[in-house]
Amino acid sequence: MTKIQKTDAQWRAELTPEQFRVLRQKGTEAPFSGEYDHVFEPGTYRCAGCGAELFVSGTKYDSGCGWPAFYAPASEDAVDEETDVSHGMIRTEVMCANCGGHLGHVFPDGPAPTGQRYCINSASLRLEED
């Protein structure tokens, strides 16, 4: 799959300043501040940058971490992962496989059946309710 390629100017024109900061500059929302942290409506969580399907509400849970948490992406090819060594930590960054936008990080302390906690910034998501 070819990733969506846009200039910073194109992304800035399409995204809010907060979405641009998170998706394109690898920013992070303050904990407990995102609009989807405590939303559990049925639906599909799409990339706020390109609209790709990333997560489904059935995999969302309240982890208490301060960001929306999911135990699995919508499909195996929905997200890309890479090692992130910023801020003096070693973490696994999660990006939209379609546009490369920064979503958040995944940690190995989630619930069954995967044991994974995808800790995702609300600014990188758009909920399409069922």
C-alpha positions in Angstrom: 0.0 0.0 0.0 1.3 3.4 -0.9 1.1 5.9 2.0 -0.6 9.2 1.5 2.1 11.8 0.9 1.3 15.5 1.6 3.4 18.6 2.5 3.3 20.2 5.9 1.4 23.0 4.3 -1.3 20.7 2.9 -1.6 18.9 6.3 -1.9 22.2 8.2 -4.7 23.3 5.8 -6.7 20.1 6.5 -6.1 19.6 10.2 -6.7 21.6 13.4 -3.5 22.9 15.1 -3.8 20.2 17.8 -4.4 17.4 15.2 -1.3 18.7 13.2 0.8 18.7 16.4 -0.2 15.2 17.3 -0.4 13.5 13.9 2.4 15.2 12.0 4.8 16.3 14.8 4.4 13.3 17.1 2.8 15.3 19.9 0.9 14.0 22.9 -2.3 15.3 24.5 -2.3 16.0 28.2 -3.7 13.0 30.0 -7.5 12.9 30.6 -8.0 15.9 28.2 -9.0 14.1 25.0 -12.5 14.0 23.8 -12.6 10.2 23.4 -11.0 9.2 26.7 -14.3 8.3 28.3 -16.5 7.7 25.2 -17.8 4.2 24.7 -20.4 4.7 21.9 -20.5 1.9 19.3 -18.6 2.8 16.1 -15.4 2.9 14.2 -12.4 5.1 15.1 -10.9 6.5 12.0 -7.7 8.4 11.4 -8.4 12.2 11.8 -5.8 12.8 9.0 -6.9 10.4 6.3 -10.1 8.6 7.4 -8.6 5.1 7.5 -10.2 2.6 9.8 -8.0 2.2 12.8 -9.9 0.8 15.8 -13.5 -0.4 16.5 -15.4 0.4 19.7 -15.6 -3.3 20.7 -11.9 -3.3 21.5 -12.0 0.0 23.5 -11.7 -0.2 27.3 -11.1 2.1 30.3 -7.5 1.5 31.1 -7.3 4.5 33.4 -4.2 5.8 31.6 -5.8 9.1 30.5 -6.0 8.4 26.8 -8.4 6.2 24.8 -7.2 2.6 25.0 -7.8 -0.3 22.7 -6.6 -3.9 23.0 -6.3 -4.4 19.2 -6.4 -2.4 16.0 -9.3 -2.9 13.5 -7.1 -5.1 11.3 -3.5 -6.3 11.1 -2.6 -3.8 8.5 -4.4 -0.8 10.0 -1.4 0.5 12.0 2.4 0.5 11.7 4.7 0.2 14.7 8.2 1.3 15.3 10.6 1.8 18.2 10.5 5.2 19.9 13.4 6.2 22.1 12.4 9.8 22.7 11.9 11.3 26.2 14.5 8.9 27.8 12.2 5.9 27.3 12.0 2.9 24.9 8.4 2.5 23.7 6.6 1.3 20.6 5.1 4.1 18.6 1.8 3.4 16.7 1.2 5.2 13.4 -1.7 5.1 10.8 -0.5 2.7 8.1 -2.3 4.8 5.5 -0.8 8.2 6.1 1.9 7.7 8.7 0.2 9.9 11.2 1.3 9.5 14.9 -1.4 7.9 16.9 0.2 7.1 20.3 2.0 4.0 21.7 1.3 0.4 22.5 2.2 -1.3 25.7 2.2 -5.0 26.8 -0.1 -4.5 29.8 -3.5 -4.7 28.2 -6.4 -7.1 28.8 -7.1 -10.5 27.1 -7.2 -11.6 24.5 -4.2 -9.7 23.2 -2.5 -8.4 26.3 -1.9 -5.1 24.4 -2.8 -1.6 25.4 -3.0 0.8 22.4 -2.8 4.2 24.2 -4.1 6.6 21.5 -4.4 10.4 21.3 -8.0 11.6 20.8 -6.7 14.3 18.4 -5.6 11.5 16.0 -9.0 9.9 15.9 -12.5 10.6 14.6 -15.4 8.4 15.8 -17.9 7.4 13.2 -20.8 6.2 15.3 -22.8 3.1 14.3 
